[in-house]
Amino acid sequence: MRIMSETCSIQLNVRLPTDVAEQVQEVQESDPEFLSRVVLYGLTRRSIYRQLRAGGERDPRFAEGGPSPL
């Protein structure tokens, strides 16, 4: 497990629906730490999903026709 002791700043450019983009801008101005946590949460979930999926593909219990790993 990696401890979040080191951080660095990045610049993201994403295209969002206008109403969502407005909300993100508000949060970025009022609580940038929250926005950082939201991005970290999303990327952590993605990483966990990929690891579980990769593990399930290697596990013979979850072969074609077997039970779903999720």
Backbone as a printed PyTorch tensor [residue, N CA C, xyz], in Angstrom:
tensor([[[  0.8490,  -1.1750,   0.0000],
         [  0.0000,   0.0000,   0.0000],
         [  0.8940,   1.2370,   0.0000]],

        [[  0.5490,   2.1880,  -0.8110],
         [  1.3200,   3.4150,  -0.9130],
         [  0.7270,   4.4760,   0.0050]],

        [[  1.5740,   5.1020,   0.7950],
         [  1.1350,   6.1530,   1.7040],
         [  1.1980,   7.4790,   0.9600]],

        [[  0.1710,   8.2910,   1.1280],
         [  0.0530,   9.5540,   0.4160],
         [  0.8740,  10.6690,   1.0790]],

        [[  2.1720,  10.4600,   1.2270],
         [  2.9840,  11.4880,   1.8570],
         [  3.5220,  12.4830,   0.8400]],

        [[  3.7240,  12.0480,  -0.3790],
         [  4.2330,  12.9350,  -1.4110],
         [  3.1030,  13.3300,  -2.3510]],

        [[  3.0180,  14.5910,  -2.6480],
         [  2.0060,  15.0630,  -3.5870],
         [  2.6630,  15.9970,  -4.5910]],

        [[  2.0030,  16.1880,  -5.7010],
         [  2.4420,  17.1740,  -6.6790],
         [  1.1950,  17.7500,  -7.3460]],

        [[  1.3440,  18.9280,  -7.8490],
         [  0.2360,  19.6130,  -8.4870],
         [  0.1950,  19.2480,  -9.9700]],

        [[ -1.0160,  19.0380, -10.5030],
         [ -1.1800,  18.7620, -11.9270],
         [ -2.2700,  19.6650, -12.4860]],

        [[ -2.2950,  19.7960, -13.7750],
         [ -3.3280,  20.5650, -14.4650],
         [ -4.1460,  19.5880, -15.3120]],

        [[ -5.4470,  19.5460, -15.0840],
         [ -6.3460,  18.6890, -15.8540],
         [ -7.2340,  19.5480, -16.7390]],

        [[ -7.4330,  19.1010, -17.9480],
         [ -8.3970,  19.7350, -18.8450],
         [ -9.3950,  18.6720, -19.2560]],

        [[-10.6410,  18.8570, -18.8720],
         [-11.6980,  17.8980, -19.2070],
         [-12.8980,  18.6430, -19.7670]],

        [[-13.6550,  17.9460, -20.5900],
         [-14.8770,  18.5170, -21.1450],
         [-16.0460,  17.9380, -20.3630]],

        [[-16.8270,  18.8170, -19.7730],
         [-17.9690,  18.4170, -18.9550],
         [-19.2080,  19.1590, -19.4290]],

        [[-20.3810,  18.6010, -19.1360],
         [-21.6050,  19.3650, -19.3990],
         [-21.5170,  20.7050, -18.6590]],

        [[-22.0910,  21.7330, -19.2330],
         [-21.9640,  23.0900, -18.6980],
         [-22.3500,  23.1940, -17.2340]],

        [[-23.4730,  22.5960, -16.8460],
         [-23.9060,  22.7000, -15.4500],
         [-22.9260,  22.0240, -14.4960]],

        [[-22.3760,  20.8970, -14.9020],
         [-21.3850,  20.2060, -14.0730],
         [-20.0970,  21.0210, -14.0160]],

        [[-19.6920,  21.5720, -15.1360],
         [-18.4720,  22.3850, -15.1800],
         [-18.5830,  23.5870, -14.2430]],

        [[-19.7500,  24.1920, -14.1920],
         [-19.9610,  25.3300, -13.2930],
         [-19.8160,  24.9040, -11.8350]],

        [[-20.3710,  23.7400, -11.5050],
         [-20.2560,  23.2320, -10.1350],
         [-18.7970,  22.9320,  -9.7850]],

        [[-18.0800,  22.3450, -10.7250],
         [-16.6680,  22.0350, -10.4830],
         [-15.8770,  23.3180, -10.2650]],

        [[-16.1440,  24.3390, -11.0480],
         [-15.4480,  25.6140, -10.8720],
         [-15.7330,  26.1960,  -9.4910]],

        [[-16.9730,  26.1190,  -9.0530],
         [-17.3240,  26.6200,  -7.7160],
         [-16.5610,  25.8690,  -6.6290]],

        [[-16.5300,  24.5470,  -6.7520],
         [-15.8260,  23.7320,  -5.7560],
         [-14.3250,  24.0140,  -5.8090]],

        [[-13.7880,  24.1600,  -7.0010],
         [-12.3640,  24.4320,  -7.1360],
         [-11.9820,  25.7300,  -6.4210]],

        [[-12.8540,  26.7160,  -6.4880],
         [-12.5820,  27.9960,  -5.8340],
         [-12.8280,  27.9260,  -4.3230]],

        [[-13.8870,  27.2320,  -3.9140],
         [-14.2570,  27.2340,  -2.4940],
         [-13.5660,  26.1380,  -1.6790]],

        [[-13.3050,  24.9760,  -2.2840],
         [-12.7310,  23.8590,  -1.5340],
         [-11.8830,  22.9780,  -2.4520]],

        [[-10.7210,  23.4700,  -2.8740],
         [ -9.8940,  22.7000,  -3.8060],
         [ -9.4400,  21.3510,  -3.2360]],

        [[ -9.2990,  21.2590,  -1.9180],
         [ -8.9020,  19.9880,  -1.3030],
         [ -9.9780,  18.9250,  -1.5280]],

        [[-11.2400,  19.3030,  -1.4610],
         [-12.3330,  18.3640,  -1.7180],
         [-12.2460,  17.8340,  -3.1490]],

        [[-12.0040,  18.7140,  -4.0880],
         [-11.9000,  18.2970,  -5.4860],
         [-10.7360,  17.3140,  -5.6630]],

        [[ -9.6370,  17.5600,  -4.9900],
         [ -8.5010,  16.6300,  -5.0390],
         [ -8.8910,  15.2630,  -4.4980]],

        [[ -9.6430,  15.2540,  -3.4050],
         [-10.0850,  13.9790,  -2.8110],
         [-11.0500,  13.2440,  -3.7410]],

        [[-11.8990,  13.9800,  -4.4460],
         [-12.8410,  13.3490,  -5.3780],
         [-12.0700,  12.6580,  -6.5090]],

        [[-11.0810,  13.3330,  -7.0490],
         [-10.2790,  12.7380,  -8.1260],
         [ -9.5190,  11.5210,  -7.5930]],

        [[ -8.9130,  11.6510,  -6.4230],
         [ -8.1920,  10.5320,  -5.8220],
         [ -9.1210,   9.3450,  -5.5890]],

        [[-10.3140,   9.5960,  -5.0780],
         [-11.2960,   8.5400,  -4.8460],
         [-11.6350,   7.8150,  -6.1500]],

        [[-11.9050,   8.5850,  -7.1960],
         [-12.2510,   7.9790,  -8.4800],
         [-11.1350,   7.1300,  -9.0450]],

        [[ -9.9170,   7.6150,  -8.9650],
         [ -8.7790,   6.8570,  -9.4850],
         [ -8.4910,   5.6230,  -8.6320]],

        [[ -8.7160,   5.7340,  -7.3320],
         [ -8.5320,   4.5730,  -6.4550],
         [ -9.5500,   3.4890,  -6.7880]],

        [[-10.8050,   3.8710,  -6.9760],
         [-11.8460,   2.8980,  -7.3590],
         [-11.4930,   2.2300,  -8.6780]],

        [[-11.0080,   3.0060,  -9.6270],
         [-10.6260,   2.4640, -10.9370],
         [ -9.5050,   1.4360, -10.7790]],

        [[ -8.5130,   1.7600,  -9.9660],
         [ -7.3970,   0.8560,  -9.7330],
         [ -7.8650,  -0.4430,  -9.0800]],

        [[ -8.7300,  -0.3290,  -8.0750],
         [ -9.2530,  -1.5150,  -7.3960],
         [-10.0560,  -2.3740,  -8.3640]],

        [[-10.8860,  -1.7520,  -9.1800],
         [-11.6880,  -2.4890, -10.1570],
         [-10.7750,  -3.2620, -11.1130]],

        [[ -9.7380,  -2.5930, -11.6040],
         [ -8.8120,  -3.2600, -12.5340],
         [ -8.1110,  -4.4380, -11.8600]],

        [[ -7.6990,  -4.2620, -10.6090],
         [ -7.0240,  -5.3570,  -9.9030],
         [ -7.9750,  -6.5220,  -9.6740]],

        [[ -9.2020,  -6.2390,  -9.2790],
         [-10.1760,  -7.3090,  -9.0770],
         [-10.4950,  -8.0140, -10.3890]],

        [[-10.6370,  -7.2540, -11.4320],
         [-10.9370,  -7.8470, -12.7270],
         [ -9.7950,  -8.7290, -13.2060]],

        [[ -8.5780,  -8.2600, -13.0580],
         [ -7.4050,  -9.0420, -13.4700],
         [ -7.2990, -10.3050, -12.6240]],

        [[ -7.5580, -10.2070, -11.3190],
         [ -7.5130, -11.3720, -10.4400],
         [ -8.5890, -12.3760, -10.7910]],

        [[ -9.7680, -11.8980, -11.1390],
         [-10.8680, -12.7730, -11.5140],
         [-10.5950, -13.5160, -12.8040]],

        [[ -9.9100, -12.8730, -13.7200],
         [ -9.5950, -13.5220, -14.9950],
         [ -8.5780, -14.6370, -14.7980]],

        [[ -7.7320, -14.5120, -13.7830],
         [ -6.7260, -15.5500, -13.5190],
         [ -7.2690, -16.6550, -12.6270]],

        [[ -8.3610, -16.4030, -11.9370],
         [ -8.9250, -17.3570, -10.9960],
         [ -9.8440, -18.3220, -11.7490]],

        [[ -9.5300, -19.6200, -11.7460],
         [-10.3460, -20.5830, -12.5150],
         [-11.7900, -20.6690, -12.0320]],

        [[-12.0810, -20.2600, -10.8020],
         [-13.4670, -20.2730, -10.3100],
         [-14.3490, -19.3170, -11.1190]],

        [[-13.7180, -18.3240, -11.7610],
         [-14.4810, -17.3260, -12.4950],
         [-14.2980, -17.4820, -14.0050]],

        [[-14.0170, -18.7020, -14.4210],
         [-13.8640, -18.9920, -15.8430],
         [-15.2200, -18.8670, -16.5290]],

        [[-15.2220, -18.9430, -17.8210],
         [-16.4590, -18.8390, -18.6170],
         [-17.5240, -19.7460, -18.0350]],

        [[-18.6770, -19.1520, -17.7370],
         [-19.8000, -19.9320, -17.2130],
         [-19.7960, -20.0860, -15.7070]],

        [[-18.7180, -19.6660, -15.0420],
         [-18.6620, -19.7620, -13.5850],
         [-19.3410, -18.5670, -12.9300]],

        [[-19.3020, -18.5110, -11.6060],
         [-19.9350, -17.3840, -10.9160],
         [-19.2460, -16.0760, -11.2230]],

        [[-19.9810, -15.0090, -11.1270],
         [-19.4330, -13.6700, -11.3690],
         [-18.5440, -13.2610, -10.1960]],

        [[-17.3700, -12.6350, -10.4720],
         [-16.4890, -12.2150,  -9.3850],
         [-17.0430, -11.0200,  -8.6170]],

        [[-18.0630, -10.3270,  -9.1660],
         [-18.5960,  -9.1480,  -8.4840],
         [-19.9690,  -9.3870,  -7.9570]]])
